[in-house]
Amino acid sequence: MGVLWVTMKDITGKSYKYSTAGRKNALSIVITEDKITIGLERGEDKIPTSKVFLKSNLIFYEYTSDHLQQKRIQSRF
């Protein structure tokens, strides 16, 4: 499943938004049962980096994926 975007708020109140489409700021977004992993490039050398958010430390998260987008389009017809 390709995740298009995710928005999150952690227990300290800080908000995060990552997207792999449109205004891209992430290479990949992977959501599993217990964590959300964001693939990024860091610095001028574009060093591959991952940022991991544990779901247990999040107050809120929401996302959409290409699979959910396809379901939404199909339900209109």
Secondary structure, DSSP 8 states (H G I E B T S, - for coil): --EEEEEEEETTS-EEEEESSSS---SEEEE-SSEEEEEEEETTTTEEEEEEEEGGGEEEEEEEEHHHHHHHHHHT-
